[in-house]
């Protein structure tokens, strides 16, 4: 049974997320981490980003990682999600009314001024990651939202790699001028509904502990805090 989920983006980076298994000892995690770190150091990968329980922090810091922040992870069982904002419309990038470059610029705009402390990837790398991780039909997952024909935000729902019914959002964001108006809650609700149509039975979402706005969205939409993990990073 694997102890970490790993997403490898060619020579650019590895994204590693600890899988918490009840009967696995800390010794088992240390052994797997040692093996993983050795493999990383022998590669030409630019950096490794790790989500892991903070109790392992001492070992991580001694071995060259630095701590960026703490992630709060939420979960929700998906039923028949409802939303009530009648003036919102949404479209998939695959419909052809928006170009890939326009979606990328919107993504860049939505993540500006974020409270998240993780180091953002260049937008070209982000778009490459979306296509690599979501597959050939990735444009079907890229959703943009309009209010009175004005662009207000985006989301990217999908089924988590290696699962058959775990819903995730690769990204969720609101255009800065539309923040603080309650639209984030409605867009999040719509995205949960779209996720359910993808056959997700439950949703897992996460955000930086400093992102109080996103935490409030989780709470208002019935998500429950499941876990907290530190964000650690090591660079070449």
MIBA-55499 format. One record per residue: residue number from 1; x, y, z of N, C-alpha, C in turn; residue in one letter. Coordinates in nm, 4 decimals, decimal comma. Example, Ala and Ser with C-alpha at 12.3 -4.5 7.8 and 13.67 -1.06 7.14 Angstrom:
! residues 2
1;1,3190;-0,5690;0,7800;1,2300;-0,4500;0,7800;1,3200;-0,3300;0,7800;A;
2;1,2850;-0,2250;0,7080;1,3670;-0,1060;0,7140;1,2900;0,0030;0,7870;S;
//
This chain:
! residues 236
1;0,0847;-0,1196;0,0000;0,0000;0,0000;0,0000;0,0886;0,1250;0,0000;X;
2;0,0659;0,2137;-0,0965;0,1507;0,3317;-0,1067;0,1190;0,4321;0,0035;X;
3;0,2211;0,5046;0,0462;0,2088;0,6000;0,1561;0,2023;0,7445;0,1087;X;
4;0,2294;0,7666;-0,0217;0,2271;0,9016;-0,0770;0,1673;0,8994;-0,2173;X;
5;0,0866;1,0000;-0,2477;0,0469;1,0253;-0,3853;0,1514;1,1177;-0,4459;X;
6;0,1974;1,0864;-0,5669;0,3024;1,1660;-0,6300;0,2601;1,2036;-0,7713;X;
7;0,2651;1,3320;-0,8008;0,2437;1,3814;-0,9369;0,3782;1,4328;-0,9862;X;
8;0,4282;1,3743;-1,0959;0,5583;1,4124;-1,1496;0,5392;1,4884;-1,2798;X;
9;0,5896;1,6106;-1,2828;0,5807;1,6930;-1,4029;0,7177;1,6981;-1,4690;X;
10;0,7459;1,5974;-1,5475;0,8697;1,5872;-1,6229;0,9888;1,6298;-1,5355;X;
11;1,0672;1,7276;-1,5816;1,1837;1,7729;-1,5050;1,1550;1,8961;-1,4193;X;
12;1,0292;1,9375;-1,4125;0,9980;2,0622;-1,3432;0,9793;2,0440;-1,1928;X;
13;0,8904;1,9527;-1,1524;0,8609;1,9403;-1,0099;0,7926;1,8083;-0,9799;X;
14;0,7929;1,7737;-0,8512;0,7123;1,6644;-0,7975;0,6194;1,7227;-0,6923;X;
15;0,4922;1,6840;-0,6967;0,3955;1,7193;-0,5937;0,3642;1,5926;-0,5153;X;
16;0,3944;1,5940;-0,3867;0,3831;1,4742;-0,3044;0,2865;1,5003;-0,1893;X;
17;0,1918;1,4098;-0,1711;0,0903;1,4247;-0,0663;0,0861;1,2977;0,0178;X;
18;0,1079;1,3126;0,1477;0,1044;1,1982;0,2385;-0,0345;1,1364;0,2447;X;
19;-0,0417;1,0053;0,2347;-0,1657;0,9312;0,2562;-0,1633;0,8808;0,4000;X;
20;-0,2523;0,9306;0,4815;-0,2533;0,8922;0,6224;-0,3266;0,7585;0,6392;X;
21;-0,2518;0,6573;0,6796;-0,3056;0,5230;0,6981;-0,2940;0,4866;0,8451;X;
22;-0,4038;0,4497;0,9045;-0,4140;0,4340;1,0496;-0,3110;0,3392;1,1082;X;
23;-0,2884;0,2241;1,0445;-0,2024;0,1227;1,1046;-0,0569;0,1316;1,0585;X;
24;-0,0220;0,2364;0,9837;0,1158;0,2540;0,9398;0,1957;0,3325;1,0440;X;
25;0,3144;0,2838;1,0766;0,3969;0,3479;1,1782;0,4733;0,4662;1,1200;X;
26;0,5190;0,5542;1,2098;0,6034;0,6657;1,1657;0,7289;0,6129;1,0980;X;
27;0,7806;0,5009;1,1480;0,9010;0,4406;1,0901;0,8813;0,4084;0,9427;X;
28;0,7622;0,3598;0,9083;0,7335;0,3275;0,7683;0,7356;0,4537;0,6819;X;
29;0,6791;0,5626;0,7362;0,6797;0,6889;0,6619;0,8218;0,7420;0,6464;X;
30;0,9021;0,7355;0,7526;1,0406;0,7819;0,7446;1,1179;0,7026;0,6393;X;
31;1,0957;0,5723;0,6349;1,1649;0,4881;0,5376;1,1266;0,5258;0,3947;X;
32;0,9971;0,5466;0,3732;0,9503;0,5829;0,2395;0,9988;0,7228;0,2006;X;
33;1,0013;0,8151;0,2983;1,0510;0,9502;0,2729;1,1982;0,9487;0,2356;X;
34;1,2747;0,8699;0,3069;1,4181;0,8597;0,2795;1,4421;0,8109;0,1368;X;
35;1,3672;0,7095;0,0966;1,3783;0,6564;-0,0386;1,3374;0,7612;-0,1421;X;
36;1,2279;0,8303;-0,1148;1,1759;0,9325;-0,2060;1,2746;1,0482;-0,2203;X;
37;1,3317;1,0930;-0,1082;1,4248;1,2050;-0,1102;1,5528;1,1681;-0,1844;X;
38;1,5979;1,0453;-0,1662;1,7170;0,9988;-0,2367;1,6939;0,9978;-0,3872;X;
39;1,5756;0,9498;-0,4285;1,5416;0,9472;-0,5712;1,5362;1,0889;-0,6268;X;
40;1,4802;1,1806;-0,5490;1,4712;1,3204;-0,5928;1,6100;1,3811;-0,6117;X;
41;1,6987;1,3583;-0,5164;1,8325;1,4179;-0,5214;1,9158;1,3631;-0,6369;X;
42;1,8838;1,2433;-0,6827;1,9565;1,1843;-0,7953;1,8993;1,2292;-0,9296;X;
43;1,7878;1,3022;-0,9266;1,7221;1,3482;-1,0485;1,7622;1,4925;-1,0794;X;
44;1,7056;1,5438;-1,1889;1,7272;1,6843;-1,2244;1,6014;1,7675;-1,2017;X;
45;1,5153;1,7203;-1,1110;1,3898;1,7901;-1,0839;1,4173;1,9217;-1,0112;X;
46;1,3494;2,0291;-1,0515;1,3734;2,1613;-0,9944;1,3360;2,1683;-0,8466;X;
47;1,2175;2,1156;-0,8121;1,1776;2,1192;-0,6711;1,0778;2,0094;-0,6405;X;
48;1,0649;1,9815;-0,5110;0,9669;1,8840;-0,4612;0,8819;1,9557;-0,3572;X;
49;0,7509;1,9515;-0,3754;0,6562;2,0119;-0,2808;0,5841;1,8989;-0,2085;X;
50;0,5789;1,9074;-0,0757;0,5276;1,7981;0,0065;0,4203;1,8459;0,1029;X;
51;0,3078;1,7736;0,1065;0,2051;1,7928;0,2081;0,2182;1,6789;0,3079;X;
52;0,2401;1,7132;0,4365;0,2629;1,6076;0,5345;0,2301;1,6555;0,6753;X;
53;0,1970;1,5608;0,7623;0,1685;1,5927;0,9015;0,2861;1,6676;0,9639;X;
54;0,2526;1,7661;1,0467;0,3562;1,8501;1,1052;0,4444;1,7761;1,2061;X;
55;0,4019;1,6612;1,2543;0,4841;1,5874;1,3501;0,6142;1,5378;1,2866;X;
56;0,6205;1,5353;1,1527;0,7423;1,4949;1,0825;0,8325;1,6147;1,0511;X;
57;0,7928;1,7328;1,0974;0,8587;1,8561;1,0567;1,0079;1,8591;1,0909;X;
58;1,0441;1,8151;1,2103;1,1843;1,8177;1,2501;1,2726;1,7432;1,1528;X;
59;1,2323;1,6221;1,1143;1,3078;1,5418;1,0188;1,3164;1,6123;0,8841;X;
60;1,2061;1,6714;0,8414;1,2027;1,7384;0,7113;1,2976;1,8572;0,7075;X;
61;1,2972;1,9379;0,8125;1,3834;2,0558;0,8167;1,5314;2,0160;0,8187;X;
62;1,5641;1,9126;0,8944;1,7025;1,8641;0,9002;1,7485;1,8144;0,7634;X;
63;1,6555;1,7621;0,6849;1,6890;1,7040;0,5551;1,6697;1,7999;0,4380;X;
64;1,6647;1,9283;0,4666;1,6701;2,0270;0,3595;1,5398;2,0895;0,3163;X;
65;1,4280;2,0456;0,3731;1,3002;2,1079;0,3401;1,2850;2,2399;0,4169;X;
66;1,2046;2,3280;0,3632;1,1630;2,4465;0,4375;1,0102;2,4496;0,4431;X;
67;0,9579;2,5056;0,5487;0,8125;2,5084;0,5651;0,7559;2,6355;0,5037;X;
68;0,6504;2,6193;0,4239;0,5851;2,7336;0,3618;0,4617;2,7774;0,4380;X;
69;0,3796;2,6820;0,4803;0,2561;2,7168;0,5503;0,1886;2,5885;0,5990;X;
70;0,0590;2,6014;0,6299;-0,0226;2,4872;0,6719;-0,1496;2,4853;0,5880;X;
71;-0,1852;2,3670;0,5410;-0,3060;2,3479;0,4603;-0,4178;2,2902;0,5460;X;
72;-0,5392;2,3456;0,5311;-0,6586;2,2895;0,5927;-0,7347;2,2126;0,4853;X;
73;-0,7673;2,0877;0,5136;-0,8353;2,0011;0,4167;-0,9785;1,9743;0,4612;X;
74;-1,0731;1,9947;0,3708;-1,2150;1,9779;0,4003;-1,2740;1,8663;0,3139;X;
75;-1,3830;1,8093;0,3633;-1,4489;1,7010;0,2902;-1,6008;1,7195;0,2961;X;
76;-1,6684;1,6706;0,1926;-1,8147;1,6752;0,1904;-1,8687;1,5602;0,1062;X;
77;-1,9685;1,4922;0,1592;-2,0412;1,3937;0,0796;-2,1306;1,4700;-0,0184;X;
78;-2,1316;1,4280;-0,1434;-2,2067;1,5008;-0,2452;-2,3452;1,4421;-0,2661;X;
79;-2,4464;1,5286;-0,2573;-2,5841;1,4897;-0,2864;-2,6342;1,5743;-0,4017;X;
80;-2,7544;1,6228;-0,3899;-2,8107;1,7110;-0,4917;-2,7827;1,8551;-0,4515;X;
81;-2,6692;1,9063;-0,4980;-2,6297;2,0424;-0,4628;-2,7205;2,1431;-0,5330;X;
82;-2,7572;2,2487;-0,4621;-2,8447;2,3525;-0,5179;-2,7764;2,4878;-0,5094;X;
83;-2,8097;2,5741;-0,6027;-2,7601;2,7111;-0,5979;-2,8736;2,8035;-0,6401;X;
84;-2,8633;2,9309;-0,6018;-2,9784;3,0206;-0,6183;-2,9449;3,1515;-0,6896;X;
85;-2,8234;3,1675;-0,7367;-2,7842;3,2901;-0,8055;-2,8279;3,2811;-0,9517;X;
86;-2,9444;3,3389;-0,9827;-3,0042;3,3231;-1,1147;-2,9291;3,3947;-1,2267;X;
87;-2,8467;3,4934;-1,1918;-2,7778;3,5704;-1,2950;-2,6425;3,5111;-1,3349;X;
88;-2,6089;3,3971;-1,2784;-2,4817;3,3333;-1,3123;-2,4995;3,2348;-1,4270;X;
89;-2,4082;3,2392;-1,5216;-2,4016;3,1384;-1,6274;-2,2599;3,0835;-1,6301;X;
90;-2,2436;2,9661;-1,6878;-2,1092;2,9071;-1,6918;-2,0920;2,8271;-1,8197;X;
91;-1,9657;2,8179;-1,8618;-1,9319;2,7495;-1,9863;-1,8000;2,6755;-1,9695;X;
92;-1,7829;2,5691;-2,0481;-1,6562;2,4972;-2,0508;-1,5661;2,5563;-2,1595;X;
93;-1,4374;2,5526;-2,1350;-1,3411;2,6021;-2,2329;-1,3548;2,5279;-2,3653;X;
94;-1,3970;2,4020;-2,3583;-1,4113;2,3199;-2,4790;-1,5198;2,3704;-2,5733;X;
95;-1,6079;2,4580;-2,5250;-1,7150;2,5104;-2,6106;-1,6604;2,6046;-2,7177;X;
96;-1,5415;2,6581;-2,6973;-1,4768;2,7377;-2,8018;-1,5011;2,8867;-2,7976;X;
97;-1,5770;2,9368;-2,6994;-1,6023;3,0811;-2,6923;-1,4882;3,1562;-2,6252;X;
98;-1,3978;3,0827;-2,5593;-1,2797;3,1414;-2,4965;-1,1587;3,0605;-2,5421;X;
99;-1,0471;3,1282;-2,5685;-0,9261;3,0594;-2,6099;-0,8479;3,0105;-2,4871;X;
100;-0,7549;2,9197;-2,5111;-0,6705;2,8710;-2,4023;-0,5933;2,9857;-2,3379;X;
101;-0,5419;3,0765;-2,4200;-0,4637;3,1883;-2,3663;-0,5510;3,2827;-2,2852;X;
102;-0,6757;3,3018;-2,3266;-0,7677;3,3865;-2,2486;-0,7990;3,3216;-2,1140;X;
103;-0,8166;3,1902;-2,1143;-0,8414;3,1201;-1,9885;-0,7190;3,1315;-1,8978;X;
104;-0,5997;3,1191;-1,9554;-0,4767;3,1315;-1,8772;-0,4659;3,2701;-1,8146;X;
105;-0,5001;3,3732;-1,8898;-0,4942;3,5104;-1,8353;-0,5963;3,5284;-1,7232;X;
106;-0,7129;3,4660;-1,7388;-0,8152;3,4740;-1,6343;-0,7686;3,4016;-1,5089;X;
107;-0,7065;3,2868;-1,5267;-0,6498;3,2122;-1,4143;-0,5485;3,3005;-1,3398;X;
108;-0,4598;3,3637;-1,4158;-0,3581;3,4518;-1,3570;-0,4227;3,5656;-1,2787;X;
109;-0,5288;3,6227;-1,3347;-0,5993;3,7320;-1,2676;-0,6651;3,6838;-1,1388;X;
110;-0,7287;3,5672;-1,1442;-0,7997;3,5148;-1,0268;-0,7057;3,4826;-0,9112;X;
111;-0,5836;3,4440;-0,9423;-0,4919;3,4084;-0,8335;-0,4115;3,5277;-0,7824;X;
112;-0,4293;3,6443;-0,8444;-0,3593;3,7641;-0,7969;-0,4166;3,8067;-0,6624;X;
113;-0,3309;3,8484;-0,5729;-0,3747;3,8932;-0,4409;-0,4204;3,7812;-0,3503;X;
114;-0,3831;3,6558;-0,3804;-0,4271;3,5432;-0,2995;-0,3644;3,5457;-0,1605;X;
115;-0,4368;3,4889;-0,0636;-0,3838;3,4782;0,0726;-0,2974;3,3535;0,0889;X;
116;-0,2985;3,2647;-0,0114;-0,2192;3,1431;-0,0021;-0,0696;3,1750;-0,0032;X;
117;0,0062;3,1034;0,0789;0,1488;3,1302;0,0926;0,2358;3,0385;0,0086;X;
118;0,1763;2,9383;-0,0536;0,2542;2,8490;-0,1392;0,3089;2,9278;-0,2578;X;
119;0,4260;2,8889;-0,3071;0,4892;2,9606;-0,4171;0,4164;2,9282;-0,5475;X;
120;0,3599;3,0299;-0,6163;0,2841;3,0012;-0,7391;0,3746;2,9605;-0,8541;X;
121;0,3258;2,8668;-0,9351;0,3977;2,8263;-1,0558;0,3743;2,9293;-1,1653;X;
122;0,4672;2,9441;-1,2590;0,4408;3,0272;-1,3774;0,3159;2,9756;-1,4478;X;
123;0,2375;3,0648;-1,5055;0,1088;3,0255;-1,5621;0,1254;2,9253;-1,6756;X;
124;0,2370;2,9326;-1,7510;0,2613;2,8357;-1,8588;0,2761;2,6951;-1,8001;X;
125;0,3411;2,6872;-1,6855;0,3586;2,5589;-1,6187;0,2257;2,5080;-1,5644;X;
126;0,1427;2,5992;-1,5151;0,0105;2,5620;-1,4642;-0,0742;2,5004;-1,5751;X;
127;-0,0777;2,5658;-1,6900;-0,1601;2,5164;-1,8001;-0,1087;2,3807;-1,8501;X;
128;0,0220;2,3633;-1,8508;0,0787;2,2339;-1,8901;0,0389;2,1260;-1,7899;X;
129;0,0368;2,1626;-1,6616;-0,0021;2,0672;-1,5574;-0,1474;2,0239;-1,5733;X;
130;-0,2348;2,1192;-1,6058;-0,3766;2,0869;-1,6233;-0,3936;1,9819;-1,7323;X;
131;-0,3302;2,0041;-1,8470;-0,3449;1,9100;-1,9584;-0,2791;1,7758;-1,9262;X;
132;-0,1655;1,7794;-1,8573;-0,0958;1,6552;-1,8233;-0,1750;1,5708;-1,7239;X;
133;-0,2317;1,6374;-1,6230;-0,2983;1,5655;-1,5150;-0,4419;1,5258;-1,5480;X;
134;-0,5100;1,6057;-1,6309;-0,6508;1,5786;-1,6589;-0,6733;1,5069;-1,7915;X;
135;-0,5713;1,4979;-1,8747;-0,5837;1,4200;-1,9973;-0,6311;1,5000;-2,1177;X;
136;-0,6583;1,4280;-2,2256;-0,6902;1,4907;-2,3539;-0,8141;1,5797;-2,3491;X;
137;-0,9096;1,5463;-2,2625;-1,0347;1,6232;-2,2565;-1,0311;1,7310;-2,1491;X;
138;-0,9123;1,7806;-2,1149;-0,8979;1,8741;-2,0035;-0,9803;2,0016;-2,0198;X;
139;-1,0052;2,0426;-2,1427;-1,0822;2,1659;-2,1639;-1,2272;2,1508;-2,1165;X;
140;-1,2781;2,0275;-2,1110;-1,4130;2,0051;-2,0579;-1,4207;2,0379;-1,9088;X;
141;-1,3071;2,0292;-1,8401;-1,3031;2,0530;-1,6962;-1,2790;2,1995;-1,6610;X;
142;-1,2363;2,2780;-1,7572;-1,2058;2,4195;-1,7316;-1,3322;2,5027;-1,7505;X;
143;-1,3879;2,5484;-1,6390;-1,5169;2,6191;-1,6396;-1,4963;2,7659;-1,6051;X;
144;-1,5615;2,8533;-1,6819;-1,5591;2,9958;-1,6471;-1,7021;3,0451;-1,6268;X;
145;-1,7149;3,1441;-1,5395;-1,8456;3,1905;-1,4928;-1,8677;3,3367;-1,5293;X;
146;-1,9914;3,3664;-1,5678;-2,0296;3,5022;-1,6069;-2,1472;3,5499;-1,5233;X;
147;-2,1484;3,6801;-1,4971;-2,2639;3,7451;-1,4347;-2,2968;3,8670;-1,5198;X;
148;-2,4175;3,8682;-1,5746;-2,4558;3,9759;-1,6680;-2,3510;3,9909;-1,7771;X;
149;-2,3038;3,8773;-1,8296;-2,2087;3,8695;-1,9411;-2,0672;3,9147;-1,9039;X;
150;-2,0398;3,9379;-1,7758;-1,9057;3,9771;-1,7337;-1,8383;3,8605;-1,6617;X;
151;-1,7129;3,8363;-1,6958;-1,6364;3,7263;-1,6388;-1,6106;3,7497;-1,4896;X;
152;-1,6463;3,6495;-1,4067;-1,6302;3,6696;-1,2620;-1,5434;3,5636;-1,1943;X;
153;-1,5170;3,4510;-1,2595;-1,4353;3,3506;-1,1938;-1,4220;3,2236;-1,2761;X;
154;-1,3390;3,1308;-1,2245;-1,3180;3,0026;-1,2903;-1,3110;2,8910;-1,1865;X;
155;-1,3329;2,7687;-1,2322;-1,3076;2,6507;-1,1493;-1,2717;2,5347;-1,2409;X;
156;-1,2006;2,4353;-1,1843;-1,1568;2,3212;-1,2639;-1,1854;2,1940;-1,1847;X;
157;-1,3105;2,1453;-1,1883;-1,3449;2,0215;-1,1170;-1,2959;1,8982;-1,1919;X;
158;-1,2629;1,7933;-1,1171;-1,2190;1,6687;-1,1796;-1,2262;1,5556;-1,0777;X;
159;-1,2093;1,4334;-1,1250;-1,1998;1,3167;-1,0379;-1,0524;1,2943;-1,0066;X;
160;-1,0209;1,2840;-0,8787;-0,8824;1,2712;-0,8367;-0,8170;1,1476;-0,8985;X;
161;-0,6948;1,1661;-0,9461;-0,6175;1,0580;-1,0063;-0,6046;0,9404;-0,9088;X;
162;-0,6289;0,8208;-0,9580;-0,6166;0,7018;-0,8752;-0,7425;0,6670;-0,7980;X;
163;-0,8492;0,7466;-0,8146;-0,9768;0,7179;-0,7497;-1,0855;0,7101;-0,8565;X;
164;-1,2039;0,6641;-0,8155;-1,3157;0,6594;-0,9104;-1,4275;0,7560;-0,8725;X;
165;-1,4247;0,8100;-0,7499;-1,5372;0,8940;-0,7078;-1,4984;1,0079;-0,6134;X;
166;-1,3691;1,0414;-0,6076;-1,3266;1,1536;-0,5240;-1,3169;1,2802;-0,6074;X;
167;-1,4039;1,3764;-0,5794;-1,4040;1,5021;-0,6520;-1,3029;1,6002;-0,5950;X;
168;-1,2345;1,6686;-0,6828;-1,1381;1,7720;-0,6443;-1,1548;1,8924;-0,7355;X;
169;-1,0962;2,0033;-0,6966;-1,0874;2,1201;-0,7837;-0,9399;2,1493;-0,8048;X;
170;-0,8945;2,1380;-0,9288;-0,7569;2,1735;-0,9603;-0,7339;2,3192;-0,9227;X;
171;-0,8361;2,4013;-0,9461;-0,8293;2,5420;-0,9062;-0,9702;2,5986;-0,8967;X;
172;-0,9836;2,6999;-0,8118;-1,1089;2,7725;-0,7946;-1,0714;2,9158;-0,7611;X;
173;-1,1243;3,0132;-0,8342;-1,0865;3,1509;-0,8050;-1,1856;3,2522;-0,8586;X;
174;-1,1843;3,3695;-0,7958;-1,2744;3,4793;-0,8312;-1,1924;3,5984;-0,8806;X;
175;-1,2398;3,6645;-0,9851;-1,1772;3,7873;-1,0350;-1,1790;3,8912;-0,9216;X;
176;-1,0678;3,9604;-0,8968;-1,0578;4,0500;-0,7802;-1,1741;4,1481;-0,7611;X;
177;-1,2241;4,2106;-0,8678;-1,3296;4,3112;-0,8511;-1,4620;4,2512;-0,8050;X;
178;-1,4770;4,1178;-0,8174;-1,6011;4,0516;-0,7780;-1,5910;3,9807;-0,6431;X;
179;-1,4779;3,9951;-0,5771;-1,4628;3,9307;-0,4463;-1,5416;4,0048;-0,3400;X;
180;-1,5797;3,9319;-0,2343;-1,6517;3,9938;-0,1231;-1,7984;4,0179;-0,1492;X;
181;-1,8539;3,9600;-0,2559;-1,9946;3,9804;-0,2909;-2,0764;3,8513;-0,2763;X;
182;-2,0181;3,7488;-0,2188;-2,0905;3,6232;-0,1981;-2,0956;3,5328;-0,3192;X;
183;-2,0301;3,5734;-0,4283;-2,0361;3,4930;-0,5504;-1,9502;3,3678;-0,5415;X;
184;-1,8469;3,3736;-0,4583;-1,7614;3,2573;-0,4423;-1,8382;3,1366;-0,3906;X;
185;-1,9297;3,1604;-0,2972;-2,0107;3,0517;-0,2417;-2,0957;2,9878;-0,3511;X;
186;-2,1561;3,0709;-0,4361;-2,2429;3,0182;-0,5417;-2,1638;2,9441;-0,6490;X;
187;-2,0484;2,9991;-0,6862;-1,9662;2,9323;-0,7864;-1,9155;2,7985;-0,7333;X;
188;-1,8812;2,7969;-0,6063;-1,8369;2,6721;-0,5435;-1,9503;2,5696;-0,5447;X;
189;-2,0718;2,6126;-0,5145;-2,1882;2,5229;-0,5175;-2,2105;2,4660;-0,6567;X;
190;-2,2024;2,5530;-0,7573;-2,2215;2,5071;-0,8944;-2,1158;2,4029;-0,9306;X;
191;-1,9921;2,4281;-0,8881;-1,8834;2,3364;-0,9185;-1,9044;2,2014;-0,8512;X;
192;-1,9563;2,2017;-0,7290;-1,9884;2,0753;-0,6619;-2,0952;1,9989;-0,7403;X;
193;-2,1901;2,0717;-0,7944;-2,2960;2,0085;-0,8738;-2,2372;1,9463;-1,0011;X;
194;-2,1462;2,0191;-1,0667;-2,0801;1,9667;-1,1863;-1,9967;1,8439;-1,1521;X;
195;-1,9345;1,8482;-1,0360;-1,8528;1,7359;-0,9893;-1,9386;1,6106;-0,9696;X;
196;-2,0575;1,6311;-0,9142;-2,1508;1,5199;-0,8943;-2,1881;1,4573;-1,0282;X;
197;-2,2036;1,5394;-1,1318;-2,2357;1,4884;-1,2649;-2,1197;1,4087;-1,3238;X;
198;-1,9994;1,4314;-1,2715;-1,8829;1,3534;-1,3132;-1,8750;1,2199;-1,2381;X;
199;-1,9783;1,1935;-1,1549;-1,9873;1,0704;-1,0747;-1,9006;1,0728;-0,9486;X;
200;-1,8687;1,1931;-0,9007;-1,8008;1,2040;-0,7713;-1,9033;1,1824;-0,6600;X;
201;-1,8687;1,1014;-0,5625;-1,9566;1,0790;-0,4473;-1,9197;1,1652;-0,3276;X;
202;-1,7968;1,2147;-0,3286;-1,7558;1,3054;-0,2215;-1,6515;1,4034;-0,2759;X;
203;-1,6354;1,5116;-0,2043;-1,5451;1,6184;-0,2457;-1,4401;1,6421;-0,1392;X;
204;-1,3165;1,6617;-0,1819;-1,2080;1,6992;-0,0918;-1,1478;1,8296;-0,1439;X;
205;-1,1456;1,9295;-0,0574;-1,0883;2,0581;-0,0946;-0,9901;2,1049;0,0099;X;
206;-0,8955;2,1859;-0,0295;-0,7967;2,2345;0,0668;-0,7586;2,3778;0,0360;X;
207;-0,7101;2,4466;0,1396;-0,6643;2,5837;0,1233;-0,5655;2,6178;0,2326;X;
208;-0,4911;2,7232;0,2113;-0,3955;2,7708;0,3107;-0,4697;2,8168;0,4361;X;
209;-0,4096;2,7952;0,5523;-0,4729;2,8346;0,6781;-0,5005;2,9849;0,6851;X;
210;-0,4271;3,0639;0,6076;-0,4453;3,2089;0,6083;-0,5573;3,2558;0,5160;X;
211;-0,6090;3,1648;0,4322;-0,7134;3,2032;0,3366;-0,8510;3,1894;0,4032;X;
212;-0,8850;3,2880;0,4856;-1,0101;3,2828;0,5606;-1,1327;3,2872;0,4687;X;
213;-1,1215;3,3546;0,3554;-1,2352;3,3630;0,2626;-1,2714;3,2242;0,2091;X;
214;-1,1687;3,1463;0,1709;-1,1960;3,0126;0,1183;-1,2473;2,9211;0,2283;X;
215;-1,1937;2,9352;0,3469;-1,2413;2,8544;0,4595;-1,3894;2,8813;0,4855;X;
216;-1,4309;3,0076;0,4764;-1,5725;3,0415;0,4952;-1,6592;2,9805;0,3861;X;
217;-1,6078;2,9764;0,2635;-1,6824;2,9136;0,1532;-1,7030;2,7652;0,1825;X;
218;-1,5968;2,6978;0,2250;-1,6096;2,5560;0,2617;-1,7192;2,5386;0,3669;X;
219;-1,7119;2,6188;0,4710;-1,8050;2,6044;0,5832;-1,9485;2,6341;0,5408;X;
220;-1,9697;2,7398;0,4617;-2,1047;2,7762;0,4176;-2,1654;2,6695;0,3264;X;
221;-2,0818;2,5965;0,2559;-2,1320;2,4928;0,1652;-2,1283;2,3532;0,2268;X;
222;-2,1197;2,3488;0,3595;-2,1379;2,2212;0,4298;-2,0177;2,1293;0,4330;X;
223;-1,8994;2,1817;0,4032;-1,7779;2,0997;0,4098;-1,7273;2,0961;0,5544;X;
224;-1,6671;1,9851;0,5933;-1,6166;1,9684;0,7287;-1,4654;1,9517;0,7278;X;
225;-1,3996;2,0135;0,8262;-1,2552;2,0025;0,8370;-1,2154;1,8577;0,8627;X;
226;-1,1292;1,8032;0,7769;-1,0860;1,6642;0,7893;-0,9429;1,6521;0,8408;X;
227;-0,8583;1,7463;0,8019;-0,7172;1,7275;0,8329;-0,6419;1,8597;0,8183;X;
228;-0,5223;1,8630;0,8752;-0,4295;1,9736;0,8580;-0,2929;1,9138;0,8263;X;
229;-0,2252;1,9731;0,7288;-0,0910;1,9272;0,6919;-0,0015;2,0477;0,6666;X;
230;0,1266;2,0308;0,6958;0,2231;2,1334;0,6616;0,2574;2,1267;0,5135;X;
231;0,2930;2,2424;0,4553;0,3437;2,2480;0,3188;0,4953;2,2676;0,3284;X;
232;0,5699;2,1737;0,2723;0,7152;2,1782;0,2769;0,7699;2,1714;0,1339;X;
233;0,8862;2,2325;0,1152;0,9439;2,2354;-0,0190;1,0951;2,2243;-0,0107;X;
234;1,1515;2,1529;-0,1077;1,2954;2,1439;-0,1229;1,3298;2,1730;-0,2679;X;
235;1,4340;2,2536;-0,2907;1,4749;2,2929;-0,4250;1,6151;2,2414;-0,4542;X;
236;1,6426;2,2292;-0,5823;1,7779;2,1905;-0,6240;1,8763;2,3001;-0,5860;X;
//
